[in-house]
Amino acid sequence: MPLEPNGSQPELGVKSVHLDQLVLPPPPQPRRHFGETEMQQLVASVRECGIIQPLLVRSVGDKYEIVAGERRYRAALEVGLTSIPVIVRVLSDTEAKQYALTENLQRADLNPVEETEGILQLLELSLDMDRSKVISLLNQMANHKRGLTDNVVRNQEQVVEERFRMLGRLSSESFRTHRLPLLKLPLEVLEALRQGNIEYTKAKTIAKVKDEQFRGELLSEAIAQALSLSEIKERIRQHQAQQKPAAPSLKSQMQSAYAEVIKSKVWDDPEQQEELSALLAQMMAVISRKSRDK
């Protein structure tokens, strides 16, 4: 069931409820990491002004489940408030999850991984599909735009496009090409990005390193020392230079060349033998001159 940003389900009005009556929704949710700085700013605001915007909740048994406003709830707990204002809305389980996802995805401070996973969750709920089928549908949509599929998925396409219009950020195609690849990043890089410990561009650069041990060390160093993107690239360049095998010595090259000459068919070709004879004479001249210098 489509949900508009402002909601179309019945409201039971604004009321004040005790914090003990509120419960958090079950996971998963798009936001897993709350930035400490932003959270403390919210706590300071709640301490000074209280909860200005009511939380959106729904009735679940004798409790109220938070649909939107978890950060405000946590700030109220930290400040020590006993009750806060809420808007009670009648929502099914699926509608509550869709609404919570939409509300969170419209925030400006989600990191790329949170946003990507949240959009996938919203599409899974809206289409009643698992993640692999949602991704397959996005690929089919891209093919359809190139005239490579039939009309079987047209209704599903409309649901997908409506969700992206509602969010007002990415198109379905830009999400497919630029965001889905994020989920294929090495696990340690993906988790650092999810936790907000490193920027997107830096994470993508580190993820390209094939050496797992060096990649982990570089990731830790980039986070601990707040390395710039150019510094990260320089570390990678230095590592690659160190890993490059040393050029073989002239002596080993001569030995290899001699072995190749011996087993070649040059001995059957008079012209090639003549060229080799001239080269051999030059080498002997070099050796002879070196002996005289001594």
Secondary structure as UniProt FT lines:
FT   TURN            5..6
FT   STRAND          11..18
FT   HELIX           19..21
FT   STRAND          22..23
FT   HELIX           36..49
FT   STRAND          55..60
FT   TURN            61..62
FT   STRAND          63..68
FT   HELIX           70..79
FT   STRAND          83..89
FT   HELIX           93..105
FT   HELIX           112..127
FT   HELIX           131..145
FT   TURN            146..147
FT   TURN            152..153
FT   HELIX           154..167
FT   HELIX           172..174
FT   HELIX           175..179
FT   HELIX           180..184
FT   HELIX           187..194
FT   TURN            195..196
FT   HELIX           200..207
FT   HELIX           212..224
FT   TURN            225..226
FT   HELIX           229..243
FT   HELIX           250..263
FT   HELIX           266..268
FT   HELIX           270..293
//
